[in-house]
Amino acid sequence: MNRFEKVKKYFENGLWNVQRVANAVIKGWITVDEFREITGVVYDV
């Protein structure tokens, strides 16, 4: 399981909120496009 899959799973299971997923973008774990795919929200820097 890669980082994108982990973050998506954590978000879908309610373990991570949108801010936590945004932190994964900042850390370089996922891309801005992957953030949008996971959360349905446009990443706003």
Backbone as JSON Lines, residues from 0, in Angstrom:
{"i":0,"aa":"M","n":[0.85,-1.17,0.0],"ca":[0.0,0.0,0.0],"c":[0.9,1.25,0.0]}
{"i":1,"aa":"N","n":[0.71,2.11,-1.01],"ca":[1.53,3.32,-1.08],"c":[0.92,4.42,-0.19]}
{"i":2,"aa":"R","n":[1.6,5.54,-0.12],"ca":[1.16,6.62,0.77],"c":[-0.2,7.17,0.38]}
{"i":3,"aa":"F","n":[-0.46,7.32,-0.93],"ca":[-1.77,7.79,-1.38],"c":[-2.87,6.87,-0.87]}
{"i":4,"aa":"E","n":[-2.69,5.58,-1.03],"ca":[-3.7,4.62,-0.59],"c":[-3.91,4.67,0.91]}
{"i":5,"aa":"K","n":[-2.81,4.84,1.66],"ca":[-2.92,4.94,3.12],"c":[-3.71,6.17,3.53]}
{"i":6,"aa":"V","n":[-3.35,7.32,2.96],"ca":[-4.04,8.57,3.31],"c":[-5.52,8.47,2.95]}
{"i":7,"aa":"K","n":[-5.81,7.94,1.77],"ca":[-7.21,7.79,1.34],"c":[-7.99,6.89,2.3]}
{"i":8,"aa":"K","n":[-7.38,5.8,2.68],"ca":[-8.03,4.86,3.61],"c":[-8.28,5.52,4.96]}
{"i":9,"aa":"Y","n":[-7.28,6.23,5.48],"ca":[-7.44,6.91,6.77],"c":[-8.57,7.94,6.71]}
{"i":10,"aa":"F","n":[-8.64,8.7,5.61],"ca":[-9.69,9.72,5.46],"c":[-11.07,9.07,5.34]}
{"i":11,"aa":"E","n":[-11.17,8.06,4.51],"ca":[-12.46,7.4,4.29],"c":[-12.98,6.72,5.56]}
{"i":12,"aa":"N","n":[-12.07,6.27,6.41],"ca":[-12.46,5.6,7.65],"c":[-12.63,6.57,8.82]}
{"i":13,"aa":"G","n":[-12.5,7.86,8.54],"ca":[-12.72,8.87,9.57],"c":[-11.57,9.05,10.54]}
{"i":14,"aa":"L","n":[-10.43,8.45,10.24],"ca":[-9.28,8.59,11.12],"c":[-8.56,9.91,10.91]}
{"i":15,"aa":"W","n":[-8.62,10.43,9.68],"ca":[-7.99,11.71,9.34],"c":[-9.06,12.67,8.85]}
{"i":16,"aa":"N","n":[-8.91,13.95,9.21],"ca":[-9.8,14.99,8.69],"c":[-9.12,15.69,7.51]}
{"i":17,"aa":"V","n":[-9.79,16.68,6.93],"ca":[-9.26,17.37,5.75],"c":[-7.92,18.04,6.07]}
{"i":18,"aa":"Q","n":[-7.79,18.62,7.25],"ca":[-6.53,19.29,7.61],"c":[-5.37,18.3,7.66]}
{"i":19,"aa":"R","n":[-5.64,17.13,8.16],"ca":[-4.58,16.1,8.24],"c":[-4.16,15.68,6.83]}
{"i":20,"aa":"V","n":[-5.12,15.55,5.93],"ca":[-4.8,15.21,4.54],"c":[-4.0,16.35,3.91]}
{"i":21,"aa":"A","n":[-4.36,17.59,4.21],"ca":[-3.61,18.75,3.71],"c":[-2.17,18.71,4.21]}
{"i":22,"aa":"N","n":[-1.97,18.28,5.44],"ca":[-0.62,18.14,5.97],"c":[0.19,17.11,5.18]}
{"i":23,"aa":"A","n":[-0.49,16.08,4.67],"ca":[0.19,15.08,3.86],"c":[0.69,15.69,2.55]}
{"i":24,"aa":"V","n":[-0.04,16.68,2.02],"ca":[0.43,17.41,0.83],"c":[1.68,18.19,1.17]}
{"i":25,"aa":"I","n":[1.65,18.91,2.29],"ca":[2.79,19.71,2.72],"c":[4.03,18.84,2.91]}
{"i":26,"aa":"K","n":[3.85,17.66,3.46],"ca":[4.96,16.74,3.72],"c":[5.44,16.03,2.45]}
{"i":27,"aa":"G","n":[4.69,16.17,1.35],"ca":[5.09,15.53,0.1],"c":[4.63,14.09,-0.04]}
{"i":28,"aa":"W","n":[3.74,13.67,0.84],"ca":[3.22,12.3,0.78],"c":[2.28,12.11,-0.4]}
{"i":29,"aa":"I","n":[1.47,13.15,-0.69],"ca":[0.52,13.1,-1.8],"c":[0.59,14.42,-2.55]}
{"i":30,"aa":"T","n":[0.03,14.43,-3.76],"ca":[0.01,15.64,-4.58],"c":[-1.28,16.42,-4.33]}
{"i":31,"aa":"V","n":[-1.32,17.64,-4.86],"ca":[-2.52,18.47,-4.77],"c":[-3.68,17.78,-5.48]}
{"i":32,"aa":"D","n":[-3.42,17.16,-6.62],"ca":[-4.48,16.45,-7.34],"c":[-5.0,15.26,-6.54]}
{"i":33,"aa":"E","n":[-4.1,14.55,-5.87],"ca":[-4.51,13.42,-5.03],"c":[-5.33,13.91,-3.84]}
{"i":34,"aa":"F","n":[-4.97,15.07,-3.29],"ca":[-5.75,15.68,-2.21],"c":[-7.19,15.88,-2.65]}
{"i":35,"aa":"R","n":[-7.36,16.47,-3.84],"ca":[-8.71,16.72,-4.37],"c":[-9.46,15.4,-4.59]}
{"i":36,"aa":"E","n":[-8.75,14.39,-5.09],"ca":[-9.38,13.09,-5.32],"c":[-9.86,12.47,-4.01]}
{"i":37,"aa":"I","n":[-9.07,12.59,-2.97],"ca":[-9.41,12.0,-1.68],"c":[-10.54,12.75,-0.99]}
{"i":38,"aa":"T","n":[-10.42,14.08,-0.95],"ca":[-11.34,14.88,-0.13],"c":[-12.51,15.48,-0.9]}
{"i":39,"aa":"G","n":[-12.35,15.64,-2.21],"ca":[-13.37,16.32,-3.0],"c":[-13.31,17.83,-2.86]}
{"i":40,"aa":"V","n":[-12.24,18.32,-2.22],"ca":[-12.05,19.74,-1.96],"c":[-10.84,20.22,-2.74]}
{"i":41,"aa":"V","n":[-10.9,21.42,-3.29],"ca":[-9.75,22.0,-3.98],"c":[-8.75,22.48,-2.94]}
{"i":42,"aa":"Y","n":[-7.51,22.07,-3.09],"ca":[-6.45,22.46,-2.14],"c":[-6.15,23.93,-2.31]}
{"i":43,"aa":"D","n":[-6.27,24.69,-1.23],"ca":[-6.02,26.13,-1.25],"c":[-4.81,26.43,-0.4]}
{"i":44,"aa":"V","n":[-3.75,26.85,-1.05],"ca":[-2.49,27.11,-0.35],"c":[-2.6,28.32,0.54]}
